[in-house]
Amino acid sequence: MEYNVHTLPNGIRLLHVPSASAISHACIIINTGSRDEPENKAGLAHFIEHLIFKRTEKRSTNQILNRLESVGADLNAYTTKEYTCVHASFLNPYLDRTLDLFNDIMFHSTFPEEEMDKEKSVILDEISSYLDQPEEAINDDFEDMLFAGHALGNNILGTTESVQNFTREDVINFRKANYRTNEIVVAVLGNYTLNSVITKGSKYFADVEENNPDKKRIKPGILPQSNTTIYKPIMQAHCILGTQAYSTYQSQKVPLMLLNNYFGGNGMSSVLNLQIREKYGIAYTIESNFSPLHDTGIFSIYFGTDKEKQTKALSLIFKEIRKLKEKPLNELQLQKAKNKFIGQIALGEENRIGLIISMAKSLIDHDKIDPLETVFEKINAVTTTQMADVVHEVLDIDQLNIFTFCPIEE
């Protein structure tokens, strides 16, 4: 897909992606997230993402929330371990309105104490709600174990204690230390010329004060293999197996993405779904996931099942892993896996807001955006030997951490 990049004097980059649609999509993304939080400040990045919608120097909360919704647009935001993103979808005439709002909430929020207190209560409710969903909560607890003692293990929402103790000074200091203008991308996908995007982008972001403090991310260490069970008042057993994996900068990332998709990724035809759910009817949900990060990655397998079927499910997963090791994918199987993965990626391009966010992340991570043809070339270049190597490195049964939520025995 055609794209253009213009860098403002303060380091903020404008990403322009032309589209003939009447609907436009835009985002502002910052290379900072929960892993950048100070000790005992878990959840601070997410807290700030909430607060920016509360009050600015020129707008009240209601004015912020109605600025785009009043013209039928959709405005939202999210925080991950490494990114903070605000995004919007809107009719083409409202680009000015959108960029103006992005600038206002990201750089002119006032963080009044009364709004902080209200939002703490909202987030505490969010934490409680999340804990009531074991299939969601187990991911955070697993990553806390995988990265014990490191900020990557922090729950993105934080803890009840950490959220209650946030101060306005914490908010201001975090933004000053992590909102680096050279790691901010404002991206626009829509029916606009490059000149119009540069003109409007400059209007709203060129005056943002340059801020480029040193980045202080620490790579996590590898901890000994762990097998942990936590008993909870739940109906089903929930289990995650996983390990640290490749970063976004390692070449093995591509074969692992392909392996993950084949083994337990999207769709009903994955190995794990066919064997554990369809053949044996043991688990309603079974899937694998691979999340590359800047200096490590996470590979995991999740399933939920009745307590009495948990041991059987684990043995079947281990059986499929051993089969992959003992009988690696042949050329035909690998080509089928490539065709499936490439098709899914191509279909994913239809999600335009997801596409522009993905492109903005790529610009931050790699200072470039590969066209689909290049992505497909990298996938098609994966060999059976590379796949076998990744299986042996990542799917080492003796090194897989196991984390389980188990129902309390009556």
C-alpha positions in Angstrom: 0.0 0.0 0.0 1.3 3.4 -0.9 2.3 5.6 2.0 4.3 8.8 2.7 6.2 9.9 5.9 6.9 13.5 6.9 9.0 14.3 10.0 8.3 17.5 11.9 11.2 19.5 13.4 10.2 18.2 16.9 10.6 14.5 15.7 6.9 13.6 15.4 6.3 11.7 12.2 3.2 12.1 10.0 2.2 9.0 8.2 -0.1 9.5 5.2 -1.9 6.5 3.5 -4.2 7.5 0.6 -7.6 5.8 0.3 -10.5 6.5 -2.0 -13.1 5.7 0.7 -15.5 8.2 2.2 -14.4 6.9 5.7 -11.1 7.9 7.1 -9.1 6.5 10.0 -6.4 8.1 12.1 -4.3 7.3 15.1 -1.6 8.8 17.3 0.6 6.2 18.8 3.5 6.5 21.3 6.2 4.0 22.0 5.5 3.7 25.7 3.4 1.3 27.8 3.2 -0.6 31.0 6.8 -1.9 30.8 8.1 1.7 31.2 6.4 2.2 34.5 8.5 3.0 37.6 8.6 0.4 40.4 5.3 0.2 42.4 3.5 2.2 39.7 1.9 -0.6 37.8 -1.0 0.6 35.7 0.2 4.2 35.4 0.4 4.2 31.5 -3.2 2.9 31.3 -4.4 5.3 33.9 -3.0 8.2 31.9 -4.7 6.9 28.8 -8.0 7.2 30.7 -7.2 10.6 32.1 -6.5 12.3 28.8 -10.3 12.1 28.0 -11.2 14.0 31.2 -10.2 17.6 30.9 -7.9 19.8 28.8 -6.9 23.4 28.9 -9.9 24.3 26.6 -12.3 21.4 26.8 -14.4 19.7 29.5 -14.9 16.0 29.6 -18.3 16.3 27.8 -16.8 18.5 25.1 -14.0 16.0 24.5 -16.3 13.0 24.3 -18.8 14.8 22.0 -16.2 16.4 19.7 -16.2 13.4 17.4 -19.2 11.5 18.5 -21.4 14.5 17.6 -20.5 13.9 13.9 -20.9 10.1 14.1 -17.3 9.3 14.5 -15.8 6.6 16.7 -13.0 7.5 19.2 -11.2 5.1 21.4 -7.8 4.3 22.9 -5.8 1.5 24.4 -2.6 0.7 26.3 -0.3 -2.3 25.8 3.0 -3.3 27.4 4.9 -1.1 24.9 2.4 1.3 23.2 -0.2 3.9 24.0 -2.6 4.6 21.1 -5.6 6.9 20.5 -7.5 6.2 17.3 -10.6 7.4 15.5 -12.8 6.6 12.4 -14.7 9.4 10.8 -16.2 10.9 7.6 -13.6 12.6 5.4 -14.6 16.2 6.2 -13.6 15.8 9.9 -9.9 15.3 9.7 -9.2 18.8 11.1 -11.6 18.1 14.0 -9.9 14.7 14.7 -6.3 16.0 14.6 -7.2 19.0 16.8 -8.7 16.6 19.4 -5.7 14.3 19.3 -3.4 17.3 20.0 -5.6 18.6 22.7 -6.0 15.4 24.7 -2.4 14.2 24.2 -0.6 17.4 25.0 -2.9 19.7 26.8 -4.7 17.5 29.4 -4.7 19.1 32.8 -5.2 16.0 35.1 -7.4 17.6 37.8 -7.3 15.8 41.1 -11.1 15.3 41.2 -11.0 13.6 37.8 -8.1 11.4 38.9 -10.1 10.3 41.9 -13.1 9.4 39.8 -11.1 7.5 37.2 -9.3 5.5 39.9 -12.7 4.2 40.9 -13.5 3.4 37.3 -10.3 1.4 36.9 -10.7 -0.4 40.2 -14.1 -1.6 38.9 -12.4 -2.6 35.6 -9.8 -4.6 37.6 -12.6 -6.4 39.6 -14.5 -7.1 36.4 -11.3 -8.5 34.7 -10.6 -10.8 37.7 -14.1 -12.3 37.3 -13.0 -13.6 33.8 -10.5 -16.3 34.5 -9.8 -16.9 30.8 -8.6 -13.3 30.6 -7.0 -12.9 34.1 -4.8 -16.0 33.6 -2.9 -14.3 30.8 -1.8 -11.5 33.1 -0.9 -13.9 35.9 1.1 -16.1 33.5 3.1 -13.1 32.2 3.7 -12.0 35.8 5.3 -15.4 36.4 7.2 -15.4 33.1 8.7 -12.0 33.8 8.7 -12.1 37.6 10.5 -9.0 39.0 10.5 -7.2 35.6 8.0 -4.5 34.5 6.9 -6.6 31.6 5.2 -8.8 34.1 3.0 -5.9 35.3 -0.7 -6.1 34.8 -1.5 -3.3 32.3 -4.5 -2.3 34.5 -2.2 -2.2 37.6 -3.3 -3.5 41.0 -5.8 -2.1 43.5 -3.0 -0.8 45.7 -0.9 0.8 42.9 -3.9 2.5 41.3 -5.1 3.9 44.6 -1.7 5.5 45.3 -1.2 7.3 41.9 -0.5 11.0 42.3 -0.7 13.9 39.8 3.1 14.1 40.0 3.4 10.5 39.0 1.3 11.3 35.9 3.3 14.3 34.9 6.7 12.6 35.5 5.7 9.6 33.5 4.7 11.6 30.5 7.8 13.7 30.7 10.0 10.6 30.8 8.3 8.6 28.2 6.3 10.7 25.7 9.3 11.1 23.3 8.4 13.2 20.3 10.8 11.1 18.1 8.8 8.0 19.0 5.3 9.5 18.2 3.5 8.8 15.0 0.4 10.5 13.8 -1.1 8.4 11.0 -3.9 9.2 8.6 -5.6 6.9 6.2 -8.1 8.6 4.0 -8.9 10.5 0.7 -6.4 13.3 1.2 -3.4 14.5 -0.6 0.0 14.3 1.0 0.2 18.1 1.1 -3.1 18.4 3.0 -2.0 15.9 5.6 1.4 17.6 6.1 -0.4 21.0 6.3 -3.0 19.9 8.8 -0.5 17.7 10.7 1.9 20.6 11.0 -0.9 22.9 12.1 -1.7 20.7 15.1 1.7 19.0 16.0 4.6 21.2 14.9 4.3 23.4 18.0 4.5 20.4 20.4 7.6 20.9 22.5 10.4 18.5 21.5 11.0 15.9 24.2 13.7 13.1 23.7 14.9 11.9 27.0 17.1 8.7 27.1 15.2 5.4 26.9 15.8 3.1 29.8 14.3 -0.2 28.9 15.9 -3.3 30.5 15.8 -6.7 28.8 14.2 -9.4 31.0 16.2 -12.4 32.1 15.2 -16.0 31.5 13.8 -17.6 34.7 13.8 -21.3 35.6 10.9 -23.4 34.3 7.9 -23.1 36.5 4.7 -25.2 37.1 2.2 -23.2 39.2 -1.4 -24.0 40.2 -3.8 -21.5 41.8 -7.1 -22.7 43.2 -10.1 -20.4 42.5 -13.9 -20.6 42.9 -14.4 -21.3 39.2 -16.2 -24.0 37.2 -13.5 -24.9 34.7 -9.8 -25.4 34.8 -7.8 -22.8 32.7 -4.3 -23.5 31.7 -1.5 -21.7 29.9 1.8 -23.2 28.7 4.4 -20.9 27.4 7.9 -19.4 27.3 9.8 -16.3 26.2 10.3 -16.2 22.5 11.7 -14.0 19.7 11.6 -10.3 19.6 10.2 -8.1 16.8 13.8 -7.7 15.4 14.8 -11.3 15.2 14.6 -13.1 11.9 13.1 -16.2 13.5 10.0 -14.2 14.2 8.6 -15.0 10.8 8.8 -18.8 11.0 7.4 -18.6 14.6 4.5 -16.5 13.4 3.9 -19.1 10.7 4.2 -22.0 13.1 1.9 -20.4 15.6 -0.8 -19.9 13.0 -0.5 -23.5 11.9 -0.3 -25.0 15.3 -3.0 -23.1 17.2 -3.7 -19.7 15.6 -6.7 -18.2 13.9 -9.4 -20.5 12.4 -10.9 -23.8 13.2 -8.3 -25.9 11.2 -5.3 -25.4 13.5 -3.6 -28.6 14.7 -4.6 -28.0 18.3 -8.3 -27.2 17.5 -8.6 -30.2 15.3 -7.0 -32.6 17.7 -8.1 -31.4 21.2 -11.5 -29.9 20.4 -12.8 -31.6 17.2 -11.4 -35.1 17.7 -11.7 -35.5 21.4 -14.2 -32.8 22.4 -12.1 -31.9 25.4 -11.9 -28.1 25.2 -14.2 -25.4 23.8 -11.3 -23.0 23.5 -7.8 -24.0 22.7 -5.3 -21.7 20.9 -1.7 -20.6 20.7 -0.4 -17.0 20.6 2.9 -15.3 19.7 3.5 -11.7 20.7 6.9 -10.3 19.7 8.1 -7.4 21.8 11.1 -5.1 21.5 13.7 -7.3 23.2 11.8 -10.6 23.8 8.6 -12.2 22.9 5.8 -14.4 24.4 4.7 -17.8 23.0 1.8 -19.4 24.8 -0.8 -22.1 24.5 -4.1 -21.6 26.3 -7.1 -24.0 26.9 -10.0 -24.2 29.2 -11.7 -27.5 30.1 -13.4 -29.5 32.9 -11.0 -30.2 35.7 -11.1 -34.0 35.1 -10.1 -33.5 31.5 -7.1 -31.2 32.2 -4.5 -33.9 32.4 -5.8 -35.5 29.2 -5.7 -32.1 27.4 -2.1 -31.5 28.5 -1.0 -35.0 27.3 -2.6 -34.4 23.9 -0.8 -31.0 23.5 2.5 -32.6 24.4 1.7 -35.4 21.9 1.2 -32.9 19.1 4.4 -31.1 20.1 6.4 -34.3 20.0 4.9 -35.2 16.6 6.1 -31.8 15.2 9.6 -32.6 16.5 9.7 -36.2 15.4 8.1 -35.6 12.0 8.7 -31.9 10.9 6.4 -30.3 8.3 7.1 -31.4 4.8 7.1 -29.1 1.8 3.4 -29.6 1.0 2.3 -29.1 4.6 4.5 -26.0 4.8 3.1 -24.5 1.6 -0.5 -25.1 2.8 0.4 -23.3 6.1 1.9 -20.4 4.1 -1.2 -20.1 1.9 -3.5 -20.0 4.9 -1.4 -17.4 6.7 -1.0 -15.2 3.7 -4.7 -15.3 3.0 -5.5 -14.3 6.5 -3.1 -11.4 6.4 -4.6 -10.2 3.1 -8.1 -10.3 4.5 -6.9 -8.4 7.6 -6.1 -5.5 5.3 -9.8 -4.8 5.1 -9.8 -3.7 8.8 -8.6 -0.2 7.9 -8.2 1.1 11.5 -6.2 -2.0 12.4 -4.2 -1.5 9.2 -3.2 2.1 9.9 -2.3 1.3 13.6 -0.2 -1.6 12.4 1.6 0.6 9.9 2.3 3.3 12.5 3.8 0.6 14.8 6.0 -0.6 12.0 7.2 2.9 11.4 8.2 3.2 15.1 9.7 -0.3 15.3 11.6 -0.5 12.0 11.5 3.0 10.6 9.8 1.6 7.5 6.7 -0.2 6.4 7.0 -3.3 4.3 4.4 -3.6 1.5 2.3 -6.8 1.5 4.4 -8.2 -1.3 7.5 -8.1 0.9 5.6 -9.6 3.8 4.5 -12.4 1.6 8.0 -12.9 0.3 9.3 -13.3 3.8 6.6 -15.9 4.6 7.2 -17.8 1.4 11.0 -17.8 2.0 10.6 -19.8 5.3 12.0 -23.3 4.8 11.1 -26.6 6.5 14.5 -26.5 8.2 13.8 -23.1 9.7 10.4 -24.4 10.9 12.0 -27.4 12.5 14.6 -25.3 14.2 11.9 -23.0 15.7 9.9 -26.0 16.9 13.0 -27.3 18.8 13.9 -23.9 20.2 10.4 -22.7 21.3 8.4 -25.9 21.9 10.8 -27.5 24.3 8.4 -29.4 26.6 11.0 -29.4 29.4 11.3 -25.6 29.3 7.6 -24.7 28.9 6.2 -22.9 31.9 2.7 -24.2 33.0 0.3 -22.0 34.8 -3.2 -23.2 35.9 -6.3 -21.9 37.5 -8.0 -24.9 39.1 -11.5 -25.1 40.6 -11.6 -25.4 44.3 -12.5 -28.9 45.4 -15.9 -29.1 47.1 
